[in-house]
Amino acid sequence: MLKSLKIFLQFVFAVFQDRRLLIGLTRRDFQSRYLGSYLGLAWAFIHPCVIISVFWFVFELGFKSKPVGNFPFILWLITGIIPWFFFSDALASASNSILEYRYLVQKMVFRVSTLPIVKILSALVIHIFFIGIIFGFFKSYGYEMSWYNLQVIYYLFAMIVLLLGLSWLTSALAVFLKDVAHIIAVFLQFGFWMTPIFWSINILPEKYHLYLKLNPIYYLVEGFRDAFIHKIWFWERMSYTLYFWGVTTVVFVGGAVVFKKLKPHFADVL
């Protein structure tokens, strides 16, 4: 535990030292992702909005899905699918960060471990907009803001720490194994359907609930719903909170160790 805390604090200090370069790279990455297309930045918002609209149309209008816990289906849906958008987009792009910025690895004295966070921050910009969409939807349905909503900050922090550990691992392995991108795509596809994002865990027998809750993304998705729908503080789910941070600590430390061991060989392979 102390080792993981030390690694995390060292990384935070390193990020603070490189904050100007990090901000510059994040801005450049954000702009370059949509440069050259006719709609440009609009594509960052169009794709998630289309997916939400399709699910809403199919399940609420097509299948006549009933409200979940007395909440309109669309509100229940967006509080689950929007954090998933951030997680999947950030992990997919961060896993490719070393390959994409190979010129920095090859030609500059650069803190390579900060490259995955460039992609995570780039995805975070879009995610902040969609968090505003969540607030807008709840306001339009007559639900007022509450102190519970502030937990979004905590769950964002938790997701970023988990993402950083995963992306250290996957971005380092991607330099040596070209199949990593395909593995991540399959993992995200499988994770989407196995996480109760647009279906409720209550439709399954209770004996299967524990297995689904082993997925740390379940904690984050339900956390968003706790902040907006269930009105439950994260410390009220203490056992699951401790489990999540235990898994995240293992992922964070494991990712850091793998990245550190493989980093000296990046320039040679690239």
VEXDREN-2710 file (C-alpha; in Angstrom, 1 decimal):
% VEXDREN-2710
k/r/px/py/pz
1/MET/0.0/0.0/0.0
2/LEU/2.8/2.4/0.9
3/LYS/4.7/1.5/-2.3
4/SER/1.6/2.2/-4.4
5/LEU/1.1/5.5/-2.6
6/LYS/4.7/6.5/-3.2
7/ILE/4.4/5.6/-6.9
8/PHE/1.2/7.7/-7.2
9/LEU/2.7/10.7/-5.4
10/GLN/5.8/10.6/-7.6
11/PHE/3.7/10.5/-10.7
12/VAL/1.5/13.4/-9.4
13/PHE/4.7/15.4/-8.7
14/ALA/6.1/14.6/-12.2
15/VAL/2.8/15.7/-13.8
16/PHE/2.9/18.9/-11.9
17/GLN/6.5/19.6/-13.1
18/ASP/5.5/18.9/-16.7
19/ARG/2.1/20.6/-16.5
20/ARG/2.8/23.1/-19.3
21/LEU/4.0/20.5/-21.7
22/LEU/1.1/18.2/-20.7
23/ILE/-1.5/20.9/-21.3
24/GLY/0.1/21.7/-24.7
25/LEU/0.1/18.1/-25.8
26/THR/-3.4/17.6/-24.6
27/ARG/-4.6/20.6/-26.6
28/ARG/-2.8/19.5/-29.7
29/ASP/-4.1/15.9/-29.3
30/PHE/-7.6/17.2/-28.9
31/GLN/-7.4/19.3/-32.0
32/SER/-5.6/16.8/-34.2
33/ARG/-8.2/14.1/-33.6
34/TYR/-10.8/16.1/-35.5
35/LEU/-8.6/18.1/-37.8
36/GLY/-9.4/17.8/-41.5
37/SER/-13.0/16.6/-41.3
38/TYR/-15.8/18.8/-42.4
39/LEU/-17.6/18.7/-39.0
40/GLY/-14.4/18.8/-37.1
41/LEU/-14.9/18.9/-33.3
42/ALA/-18.6/18.2/-33.7
43/TRP/-17.8/14.5/-34.3
44/ALA/-16.6/14.2/-30.7
45/PHE/-20.2/14.9/-29.6
46/ILE/-22.2/13.5/-32.5
47/HIS/-21.2/9.9/-32.1
48/PRO/-22.0/9.5/-28.4
49/CYS/-25.3/11.5/-28.9
50/VAL/-26.3/9.2/-31.7
51/ILE/-25.6/6.0/-29.6
52/ILE/-27.7/7.4/-26.7
53/SER/-30.5/8.4/-29.1
54/VAL/-30.6/4.9/-30.7
55/PHE/-30.7/3.1/-27.3
56/TRP/-33.4/5.5/-26.0
57/PHE/-35.5/5.0/-29.2
58/VAL/-35.1/1.2/-29.2
59/PHE/-35.7/0.6/-25.5
60/GLU/-38.0/3.3/-24.5
61/LEU/-40.1/3.8/-27.6
62/GLY/-39.6/0.5/-29.3
63/PHE/-39.6/-2.0/-26.4
64/LYS/-41.6/0.3/-24.1
65/SER/-39.1/0.0/-21.3
66/LYS/-40.5/0.9/-18.0
67/PRO/-38.9/3.5/-15.7
68/VAL/-36.1/2.0/-13.6
69/GLY/-36.6/2.7/-9.9
70/ASN/-39.3/5.3/-10.7
71/PHE/-36.8/7.2/-12.8
72/PRO/-37.3/7.7/-16.5
73/PHE/-35.3/5.2/-18.6
74/ILE/-33.4/7.9/-20.4
75/LEU/-32.1/9.4/-17.1
76/TRP/-31.1/5.9/-15.9
77/LEU/-29.4/5.2/-19.2
78/ILE/-27.3/8.3/-19.5
79/THR/-25.9/8.1/-16.0
80/GLY/-24.5/4.7/-17.0
81/ILE/-23.5/5.1/-20.6
82/ILE/-21.7/8.4/-20.3
83/PRO/-19.1/7.3/-17.8
84/TRP/-18.6/4.2/-20.0
85/PHE/-18.0/6.4/-23.1
86/PHE/-15.2/8.2/-21.2
87/PHE/-13.6/4.9/-19.9
88/SER/-13.7/3.2/-23.3
89/ASP/-12.5/6.2/-25.3
90/ALA/-9.7/7.0/-22.9
91/LEU/-8.4/3.4/-22.6
92/ALA/-8.5/2.8/-26.4
93/SER/-6.6/6.0/-27.2
94/ALA/-4.2/5.8/-24.3
95/SER/-3.2/2.3/-25.2
96/ASN/-1.9/3.6/-28.5
97/SER/-0.2/6.7/-27.0
98/ILE/3.4/5.5/-27.1
99/LEU/3.1/4.4/-30.7
100/GLU/1.4/7.6/-31.7
101/TYR/4.0/9.8/-30.0
102/ARG/7.0/7.6/-31.0
103/TYR/8.9/10.7/-32.2
104/LEU/9.0/12.0/-28.6
105/VAL/10.2/8.7/-27.4
106/GLN/13.0/8.4/-30.0
107/LYS/14.3/12.0/-30.3
108/MET/13.7/13.7/-27.0
109/VAL/14.5/13.4/-23.3
110/PHE/10.9/13.1/-22.3
111/ARG/8.9/11.6/-19.4
112/VAL/7.3/8.9/-21.4
113/SER/5.0/7.8/-18.6
114/THR/3.0/11.0/-19.0
115/LEU/1.9/10.2/-22.6
116/PRO/-1.1/8.0/-21.6
117/ILE/-2.5/10.8/-19.4
118/VAL/-2.4/13.1/-22.5
119/LYS/-5.0/10.9/-24.1
120/ILE/-7.0/10.5/-20.8
121/LEU/-7.1/14.3/-20.4
122/SER/-8.2/14.7/-24.1
123/ALA/-11.1/12.3/-23.5
124/LEU/-11.9/14.1/-20.2
125/VAL/-12.6/17.3/-22.1
126/ILE/-15.4/15.6/-24.0
127/HIS/-16.6/13.8/-20.8
128/ILE/-17.0/17.1/-18.9
129/PHE/-19.3/18.3/-21.6
130/PHE/-21.5/15.2/-21.3
131/ILE/-21.6/15.5/-17.5
132/GLY/-23.2/18.9/-18.2
133/ILE/-25.7/17.0/-20.5
134/ILE/-26.6/14.8/-17.5
135/PHE/-27.3/17.8/-15.4
136/GLY/-29.3/19.3/-18.2
137/PHE/-31.5/16.2/-18.6
138/PHE/-32.2/15.9/-14.9
139/LYS/-33.1/19.6/-14.8
140/SER/-35.5/19.2/-17.8
141/TYR/-37.2/16.3/-16.0
142/GLY/-37.7/18.5/-12.9
143/TYR/-34.9/17.1/-10.7
144/GLU/-32.8/19.7/-8.8
145/MET/-29.1/19.5/-8.1
146/SER/-28.1/18.1/-4.7
147/TRP/-24.9/17.7/-2.7
148/TYR/-24.8/14.0/-3.8
149/ASN/-24.0/15.2/-7.3
150/LEU/-20.6/16.3/-6.1
151/GLN/-19.6/12.7/-5.9
152/VAL/-19.0/12.8/-9.7
153/ILE/-15.7/14.4/-8.9
154/TYR/-14.7/11.5/-6.7
155/TYR/-15.8/8.9/-9.3
156/LEU/-14.0/10.8/-12.0
157/PHE/-10.8/10.7/-9.9
158/ALA/-11.3/7.0/-9.3
159/MET/-11.8/6.3/-13.0
160/ILE/-8.7/8.2/-14.0
161/VAL/-6.5/6.3/-11.5
162/LEU/-7.8/3.0/-12.8
163/LEU/-7.4/4.2/-16.4
164/LEU/-3.8/5.3/-15.8
165/GLY/-2.8/1.9/-14.4
166/LEU/-4.4/0.1/-17.3
167/SER/-3.0/2.4/-19.9
168/TRP/0.5/2.1/-18.5
169/LEU/0.2/-1.6/-18.9
170/THR/-1.5/-1.7/-22.3
171/SER/0.6/1.2/-23.9
172/ALA/3.8/-0.5/-22.9
173/LEU/2.7/-3.9/-24.2
174/ALA/1.4/-2.4/-27.4
175/VAL/5.0/-1.4/-28.4
176/PHE/6.0/-5.0/-28.5
177/LEU/2.7/-6.8/-29.3
178/LYS/0.7/-5.4/-32.2
179/ASP/-2.3/-7.5/-31.2
180/VAL/-2.9/-5.3/-28.1
181/ALA/-5.2/-2.9/-29.9
182/HIS/-7.4/-5.8/-31.0
183/ILE/-7.5/-7.3/-27.6
184/ILE/-8.5/-3.9/-26.1
185/ALA/-11.3/-3.6/-28.7
186/VAL/-12.6/-7.1/-27.7
187/PHE/-12.3/-6.3/-24.0
188/LEU/-14.3/-3.1/-24.3
189/GLN/-17.0/-4.8/-26.4
190/PHE/-17.3/-7.6/-23.9
191/GLY/-17.1/-5.1/-21.0
192/PHE/-19.9/-3.0/-22.4
193/TRP/-22.4/-5.9/-22.5
194/MET/-21.3/-7.4/-19.2
195/THR/-21.7/-4.1/-17.3
196/PRO/-25.2/-3.1/-16.3
197/ILE/-25.2/0.1/-18.5
198/PHE/-28.6/-0.2/-20.3
199/TRP/-29.9/-3.1/-18.4
200/SER/-30.5/-3.4/-14.6
201/ILE/-28.6/-6.0/-12.5
202/ASN/-32.0/-6.8/-10.9
203/ILE/-33.2/-8.7/-13.9
204/LEU/-30.7/-11.4/-13.0
205/PRO/-31.0/-13.9/-10.1
206/GLU/-29.3/-12.5/-7.0
207/LYS/-26.7/-15.4/-7.0
208/TYR/-25.1/-13.8/-10.1
209/HIS/-24.8/-10.3/-8.7
210/LEU/-21.5/-10.9/-6.9
211/TYR/-19.8/-12.0/-10.1
212/LEU/-20.9/-8.8/-12.0
213/LYS/-19.8/-6.7/-9.1
214/LEU/-16.2/-8.0/-9.4
215/ASN/-16.0/-5.8/-12.5
216/PRO/-14.5/-2.5/-11.2
217/ILE/-16.4/-0.6/-13.9
218/TYR/-19.6/-1.6/-12.2
219/TYR/-18.5/0.4/-9.2
220/LEU/-18.0/3.5/-11.3
221/VAL/-21.2/3.2/-13.3
222/GLU/-23.3/2.6/-10.2
223/GLY/-21.4/5.4/-8.5
224/PHE/-22.7/7.9/-11.1
225/ARG/-26.2/6.5/-10.5
226/ASP/-25.7/6.9/-6.8
227/ALA/-24.7/10.5/-7.3
228/PHE/-27.7/11.4/-9.5
229/ILE/-30.4/8.8/-8.8
230/HIS/-30.0/6.7/-5.7
231/LYS/-28.7/9.5/-3.5
232/ILE/-26.1/7.3/-1.7
233/TRP/-22.7/8.5/-0.6
234/PHE/-19.7/6.3/-1.7
235/TRP/-18.7/5.7/1.9
236/GLU/-22.1/4.0/2.5
237/ARG/-20.9/1.2/0.2
238/MET/-17.6/0.9/2.2
239/SER/-17.0/-2.8/1.5
240/TYR/-17.3/-2.4/-2.2
241/THR/-15.3/0.9/-2.1
242/LEU/-12.5/-0.9/-0.4
243/TYR/-12.7/-3.7/-3.0
244/PHE/-12.5/-1.2/-5.9
245/TRP/-9.5/0.6/-4.5
246/GLY/-7.8/-2.7/-3.8
247/VAL/-8.2/-3.8/-7.4
248/THR/-7.3/-0.3/-8.6
249/THR/-4.1/-0.3/-6.5
250/VAL/-3.0/-3.7/-7.9
251/VAL/-3.7/-2.5/-11.5
252/PHE/-2.0/0.9/-10.8
253/VAL/1.2/-0.6/-9.3
254/GLY/1.3/-3.5/-11.8
255/GLY/0.9/-1.1/-14.7
256/ALA/3.7/1.1/-13.3
257/VAL/6.1/-1.8/-12.8
258/VAL/5.5/-3.2/-16.3
259/PHE/5.9/0.2/-17.9
260/LYS/9.1/0.9/-15.9
261/LYS/10.7/-2.4/-16.9
262/LEU/9.8/-2.1/-20.6
263/LYS/10.5/1.6/-21.0
264/PRO/14.3/1.3/-21.7
265/HIS/13.5/-0.8/-24.7
266/PHE/10.9/1.5/-26.3
267/ALA/13.3/3.5/-28.4
268/ASP/15.0/0.4/-29.8
269/VAL/11.8/-1.2/-30.9
270/LEU/10.2/1.9/-32.2
END
